[in-house]
Amino acid sequence: MRAMADPEALECALRAIHHRDRSVHELEERLRQRGFGEAERDQAIESLVRTGLLDDARFARARALSLAGRGAGDALIRHALAQAGVAPELIEEALGAVEPEAERARLLVARRGRGSRTARYLSGKGFSDEIVAGAVAVGGEDGVG
């Protein structure tokens, strides 16, 4: 028989996910910071996972798509999801749902132009060295892949 989630912990958790999706790890940390004990946290989280309101796979896909849409490379997306406590296999699944890194880099180069400033920009956004080099290479239009 499942123990009922503490109403206060559950309410706090619901408020935390009301405005944006969060990972299980992020929600766990938020409840811990609010002073809820381990059992209260676990019960609230288990209840939200069971009802589908908390889902790390969904969180990872949405966050990866959001970051990719803002010009992030795969390394930055991986880092952000890992920081949120997402499991490595879910991170890779989420990256599989976004446009390939080479294509995102190509679109950014088309908008910003080729050159060292764009190369630094792409590197700073978490694009791999190989992708950056191919995307900003002087020469043919298809600088990537």
Backbone hydrogen bonds in HBPLUS format (Angstrom, degrees):
<---DONOR---> <-ACCEPTOR-->    atom                        ^
c    i                          cat <-CA-CA->   ^        H-A-AA   ^      H-
h    n   atom  resd res      DA  || num        DHA   H-A  angle D-A-AA Bond
n    s   type  num  typ     dist DA aas  dist angle  dist       angle   num
A0010-LEU N   A0006-ASP O   2.88 MM   4  6.05 164.5  1.90 162.8 167.9     1
A0011-GLU N   A0007-PRO O   2.91 MM   4  6.00 156.2  1.97 141.8 148.4     2
A0012-CYS N   A0008-GLU O   2.97 MM   4  6.14 159.4  2.01 146.5 152.0     3
A0013-ALA N   A0009-ALA O   2.92 MM   4  6.12 157.3  1.98 146.3 152.9     4
A0014-LEU N   A0010-LEU O   2.86 MM   4  6.07 158.3  1.90 149.9 156.0     5
A0015-ARG N   A0011-GLU O   2.96 MM   4  6.18 156.2  2.02 147.8 153.9     6
A0016-ALA N   A0012-CYS O   3.04 MM   4  6.27 150.9  2.13 142.9 151.0     7
A0017-ILE N   A0013-ALA O   3.11 MM   4  6.45 143.0  2.26 147.1 156.0     8
A0018-HIS N   A0014-LEU O   2.99 MM   4  5.92 111.9  2.47 137.6 153.7     9
A0018-HIS N   A0015-ARG O   3.30 MM   3  5.04 152.1  2.38  94.9 103.0    10
A0027-LEU N   A0023-SER O   2.98 MM   4  6.23 164.7  2.01 155.1 158.9    11
A0028-GLU N   A0024-VAL O   2.81 MM   4  5.97 158.4  1.86 152.5 159.4    12
A0029-GLU N   A0025-HIS O   2.93 MM   4  6.13 161.2  1.96 151.5 156.1    13
A0030-ARG N   A0026-GLU O   2.95 MM   4  6.17 155.9  2.00 145.0 152.0    14
A0031-LEU N   A0027-LEU O   2.96 MM   4  6.19 163.9  1.98 153.1 156.5    15
A0032-ARG N   A0028-GLU O   2.94 MM   4  6.16 154.6  2.01 146.3 154.0    16
A0033-GLN N   A0029-GLU O   2.89 MM   4  6.14 160.5  1.93 152.3 157.0    17
A0034-ARG N   A0030-ARG O   3.07 MM   4  6.31 134.6  2.28 137.8 150.1    18
A0034-ARG N   A0031-LEU O   3.12 MM   3  4.98 127.4  2.41  90.9 105.1    19
A0036-PHE N   A0031-LEU O   3.16 MM   5  5.69 165.3  2.18 155.6 151.0    20
A0035-GLY N   A0032-ARG O   2.98 MM   3  5.25 159.1  2.02 109.4 114.4    21
A0041-ARG N   A0037-GLY O   2.91 MM   4  6.16 163.8  1.94 158.2 163.2    22
A0042-ASP N   A0038-GLU O   2.84 MM   4  6.00 171.1  1.85 156.4 159.2    23
A0043-GLN N   A0039-ALA O   2.97 MM   4  6.08 161.6  2.01 147.6 152.4    24
A0044-ALA N   A0040-GLU O   3.04 MM   4  6.17 164.5  2.07 148.9 153.1    25
A0045-ILE N   A0041-ARG O   2.93 MM   4  6.08 170.6  1.94 159.2 162.0    26
A0046-GLU N   A0042-ASP O   2.86 MM   4  5.91 162.8  1.88 147.4 153.0    27
A0047-SER N   A0043-GLN O   3.00 MM   4  6.09 153.9  2.07 143.3 150.1    28
A0048-LEU N   A0044-ALA O   3.06 MM   4  6.37 154.8  2.13 146.9 153.3    29
A0049-VAL N   A0045-ILE O   2.86 MM   4  6.09 156.5  1.91 156.4 163.3    30
A0050-ARG N   A0046-GLU O   2.91 MM   4  5.96 164.7  1.93 147.1 151.8    31
A0051-THR N   A0047-SER O   3.11 MM   4  6.29 147.3  2.23 140.0 147.9    32
A0053-LEU N   A0048-LEU O   2.91 MM   5  5.11 125.5  2.21 157.7 161.4    33
A0054-LEU N   A0048-LEU O   3.13 MM   6  5.26 143.5  2.27 120.6 115.9    34
A0052-GLY N   A0049-VAL O   3.01 MM   3  5.05 151.3  2.10 102.5 111.7    35
A0059-PHE N   A0055-ASP O   2.91 MM   4  6.14 165.3  1.93 156.6 161.5    36
A0060-ALA N   A0056-ASP O   2.84 MM   4  5.93 164.6  1.86 148.6 152.6    37
A0061-ARG N   A0057-ALA O   3.02 MM   4  6.25 165.3  2.05 150.5 153.9    38
A0062-ALA N   A0058-ARG O   2.99 MM   4  6.15 172.1  2.00 155.6 158.0    39
A0063-ARG N   A0059-PHE O   2.88 MM   4  6.00 163.1  1.91 155.0 160.2    40
A0064-ALA N   A0060-ALA O   2.87 MM   4  5.92 160.0  1.91 148.4 154.4    41
A0065-LEU N   A0061-ARG O   2.94 MM   4  6.10 164.7  1.96 152.0 156.3    42
A0066-SER N   A0062-ALA O   2.95 MM   4  6.09 155.4  2.01 143.7 150.8    43
A0067-LEU N   A0063-ARG O   2.90 MM   4  6.08 168.3  1.92 152.8 155.6    44
A0068-ALA N   A0064-ALA O   2.86 MM   4  5.95 165.1  1.88 151.8 156.7    45
A0069-GLY N   A0065-LEU O   2.92 MM   4  5.96 151.5  2.00 140.9 148.9    46
A0070-ARG N   A0066-SER O   3.18 MM   4  6.46 124.8  2.50 135.8 149.4    47
A0070-ARG N   A0067-LEU O   3.01 MM   3  5.09 139.4  2.18  98.3 110.4    48
A0072-ALA N   A0067-LEU O   3.01 MM   5  5.38 156.1  2.07 138.4 138.6    49
A0071-GLY N   A0068-ALA O   3.01 MM   3  5.13 156.1  2.07 111.9 112.5    50
A0073-GLY N   A0125-LYS O   2.68 MM  52  5.65 170.8  1.69 150.1 147.1    51
A0077-ILE N   A0073-GLY O   3.09 MM   4  6.37 160.6  2.13 154.2 160.2    52
A0078-ARG N   A0074-ASP O   2.79 MM   4  5.99 167.1  1.80 156.7 160.3    53
A0075-ALA N   A0126-GLY O   3.06 MM  51  4.74 138.7  2.24 162.1 150.0    54
A0079-HIS N   A0075-ALA O   2.93 MM   4  6.08 162.8  1.96 146.9 151.9    55
A0080-ALA N   A0076-LEU O   2.93 MM   4  6.13 165.9  1.95 150.3 153.9    56
A0081-LEU N   A0077-ILE O   3.00 MM   4  6.19 163.8  2.02 155.0 159.0    57
A0082-ALA N   A0078-ARG O   2.86 MM   4  6.02 156.9  1.91 150.8 158.1    58
A0083-GLN N   A0079-HIS O   2.85 MM   4  6.05 158.9  1.90 152.9 158.6    59
A0084-ALA N   A0080-ALA O   3.16 MM   4  6.37 135.3  2.36 133.8 145.0    60
A0084-ALA N   A0081-LEU O   3.12 MM   3  5.00 126.5  2.42  90.7 104.8    61
A0086-VAL N   A0081-LEU O   3.06 MM   5  5.53 165.9  2.08 154.8 151.3    62
A0085-GLY N   A0082-ALA O   2.89 MM   3  5.05 157.5  1.94 107.4 113.5    63
A0090-LEU N   A0087-ALA O   2.96 MM   3  5.37 126.4  2.25 110.7 124.7    64
A0091-ILE N   A0087-ALA O   3.03 MM   4  6.36 146.7  2.14 151.6 161.9    65
A0092-GLU N   A0088-PRO O   3.04 MM   4  6.36 160.3  2.08 152.3 155.9    66
A0093-GLU N   A0089-GLU O   3.06 MM   4  6.26 153.9  2.14 138.1 145.5    67
A0094-ALA N   A0090-LEU O   2.93 MM   4  6.06 157.3  1.99 142.5 148.6    68
A0095-LEU N   A0091-ILE O   2.94 MM   4  6.25 155.1  2.00 150.1 156.9    69
A0096-GLY N   A0092-GLU O   3.02 MM   4  6.24 141.5  2.17 140.4 150.7    70
A0096-GLY N   A0093-GLU O   3.12 MM   3  5.05 122.8  2.46  92.0 106.8    71
A0097-ALA N   A0094-ALA O   3.00 MM   3  5.19 147.1  2.11 101.9 112.2    72
A0098-VAL N   A0095-LEU O   3.29 MM   3  5.44 158.5  2.34 103.7 109.8    73
A0103-GLU N   A0100-PRO O   3.04 MM   3  5.44 122.0  2.39 106.8 120.6    74
A0104-ARG N   A0100-PRO O   3.08 MM   4  6.47 158.3  2.12 154.8 161.6    75
A0105-ALA N   A0101-GLU O   2.91 MM   4  6.16 159.6  1.95 153.5 159.1    76
A0106-ARG N   A0102-ALA O   2.93 MM   4  6.12 157.9  1.98 143.9 150.3    77
A0107-LEU N   A0103-GLU O   3.02 MM   4  6.26 158.1  2.06 149.2 154.0    78
A0108-LEU N   A0104-ARG O   3.07 MM   4  6.34 154.3  2.14 145.4 152.4    79
A0109-VAL N   A0105-ALA O   2.88 MM   4  6.15 159.4  1.93 156.8 162.6    80
A0110-ALA N   A0106-ARG O   2.93 MM   4  6.12 154.1  1.99 145.8 153.3    81
A0111-ARG N   A0107-LEU O   3.12 MM   4  6.34 143.1  2.26 138.9 148.0    82
A0112-ARG N   A0108-LEU O   2.80 MM   4  5.97 157.1  1.85 151.6 158.6    83
A0113-GLY N   A0109-VAL O   2.60 MM   4  4.96 149.7  1.69 140.3 146.3    84
A0119-ALA N   A0115-GLY O   2.99 MM   4  6.26 153.8  2.06 147.5 155.9    85
A0120-ARG N   A0116-SER O   2.90 MM   4  6.13 160.2  1.94 149.5 153.4    86
A0121-TYR N   A0117-ARG O   2.95 MM   4  6.15 154.5  2.02 143.2 150.9    87
A0122-LEU N   A0118-THR O   2.86 MM   4  6.10 166.2  1.88 155.3 157.8    88
A0123-SER N   A0119-ALA O   2.95 MM   4  6.16 162.0  1.98 149.6 154.9    89
A0124-GLY N   A0120-ARG O   2.91 MM   4  6.06 158.6  1.96 147.7 153.6    90
A0125-LYS N   A0121-TYR O   3.02 MM   4  6.28 127.6  2.30 140.0 154.3    91
A0125-LYS N   A0122-LEU O   3.07 MM   3  5.02 134.9  2.28  94.8 107.8    92
A0127-PHE N   A0122-LEU O   3.11 MM   5  5.56 164.3  2.14 149.7 148.0    93
A0126-GLY N   A0123-SER O   3.10 MM   3  5.34 161.7  2.13 110.5 113.2    94
A0132-VAL N   A0128-SER O   2.90 MM   4  6.18 165.9  1.92 158.4 162.7    95
A0133-ALA N   A0129-ASP O   2.87 MM   4  6.03 169.8  1.88 153.3 156.2    96
A0134-GLY N   A0130-GLU O   3.03 MM   4  6.19 162.2  2.06 146.9 151.9    97
A0135-ALA N   A0131-ILE O   2.84 MM   4  5.90 153.3  1.91 150.0 157.8    98
A0136-VAL N   A0132-VAL O   3.08 MM   4  6.18 157.8  2.13 157.5 160.5    99
